[in-house]
Amino acid sequence: MGKRYFCDYCDRSFQDNLHNRKKHLNGVQHLRAKRLWYDLFRDAAAILQEEQTKKPCRKFLQTGQCDFGSNCRFSHMTEQDLEKLSAQVQGEQRLKELRQEGADVPPGTIEDWLEKRAKRLSAAQSN
């Protein structure tokens, strides 16, 4: 049957030869899947900077959906999303500054702990 090549980005396999592999690796679907994978690991500051330069997508704001999805050249973030993202960036910068100063920073925040505690208490009460 021959060797098969499995692409982790696209989650598909095909017969492994030079022509097929080259065709797949240069294909639009593969390039999109690869970009989406690497976008998962971008830092919040880079995402915020990119989203602030984009204009809002009218179709997404009106209907809540866009035909282009992640390939849309306009922003699909609301004002609240941008505010949350900027707060996250500021928090990450403060944490980074504290670590550079040598301060002992515990993992997580008080808000995270309170949320986890509230979830545990509500789960215990429902049981």
C-alpha positions in Angstrom: 0.0 0.0 0.0 2.9 2.4 0.5 3.8 5.0 3.1 1.3 7.5 4.2 1.9 11.1 5.4 -0.2 12.4 8.3 -0.6 16.2 8.6 -1.1 17.1 12.3 -2.4 20.6 11.4 -5.1 19.4 9.0 -5.7 16.0 10.8 -5.6 14.1 7.5 -3.4 11.6 5.7 -2.5 10.9 2.1 0.0 8.8 0.1 3.5 10.1 0.8 5.3 11.1 -2.3 7.0 14.3 -3.3 4.2 15.6 -5.5 1.4 15.0 -3.0 3.3 16.4 0.0 4.3 19.5 -1.9 0.8 20.0 -3.1 -0.6 19.6 0.4 1.9 21.8 2.2 1.3 24.7 -0.3 -2.5 24.3 -0.2 -4.8 26.9 1.2 -6.5 24.6 3.7 -3.1 23.5 5.1 -1.9 27.1 5.4 -5.1 28.2 7.1 -5.0 25.3 9.6 -1.3 26.0 10.3 -2.0 29.7 10.9 -4.9 28.8 13.3 -2.7 26.5 15.2 0.1 29.0 15.8 -2.5 31.8 16.6 -3.5 29.7 19.6 -0.1 30.4 21.2 0.2 34.2 20.5 0.5 36.5 23.5 -2.3 38.8 24.4 -0.3 42.0 23.6 0.2 40.9 20.0 -3.5 40.0 19.6 -4.6 43.3 21.1 -2.3 45.4 18.9 -3.6 43.6 15.8 -7.3 43.9 16.8 -6.9 47.6 17.5 -5.6 48.3 14.0 -8.6 46.5 12.4 -11.9 48.1 11.7 -15.0 46.4 13.2 -16.8 43.9 10.9 -20.2 45.2 10.1 -21.7 41.8 9.2 -20.5 40.3 12.5 -21.9 43.2 14.5 -25.3 43.0 12.8 -25.8 39.3 12.7 -23.3 37.8 15.1 -21.8 35.7 12.3 -19.4 36.4 9.4 -19.0 34.3 6.3 -15.2 34.7 6.3 -14.7 33.6 10.0 -11.1 33.8 11.1 -10.1 34.8 7.6 -12.0 38.1 7.8 -9.8 41.2 7.6 -12.0 43.1 10.0 -12.2 42.7 13.8 -14.8 40.4 15.4 -14.2 41.8 18.9 -16.6 44.0 20.7 -15.6 46.9 22.9 -16.0 44.7 26.0 -13.8 42.0 24.5 -11.1 44.7 23.8 -11.3 46.0 27.3 -10.9 42.5 28.8 -8.0 41.9 26.5 -6.3 45.2 27.4 -6.8 44.4 31.1 -5.2 41.0 30.6 -2.3 42.6 28.9 -1.8 45.1 31.7 -2.0 42.3 34.2 0.6 40.3 32.4 2.9 43.3 32.2 2.6 43.9 36.0 3.3 40.3 36.7 6.4 40.4 34.4 7.6 43.6 36.1 7.2 42.0 39.6 9.1 38.9 38.5 11.9 41.1 37.1 12.1 42.9 40.4 12.6 39.6 42.2 9.3 39.6 44.0 7.9 36.2 45.0 4.7 36.0 43.0 2.2 33.2 43.9 0.5 31.5 41.0 -3.0 32.9 40.2 -4.9 35.8 41.7 -7.4 36.2 44.5 -10.2 36.5 42.0 -9.2 33.1 40.5 -9.2 31.6 43.9 -12.6 33.1 44.8 -14.2 31.8 41.6 -12.9 28.3 42.2 -14.1 28.4 45.8 -17.6 29.6 44.7 -17.8 26.8 42.1 -16.8 24.2 44.8 -19.3 25.5 47.2 -22.1 25.5 44.6 -21.2 22.0 43.5 -21.2 20.8 47.1 -24.6 22.4 47.8 -26.2 20.9 44.7 -25.0 17.4 45.8 
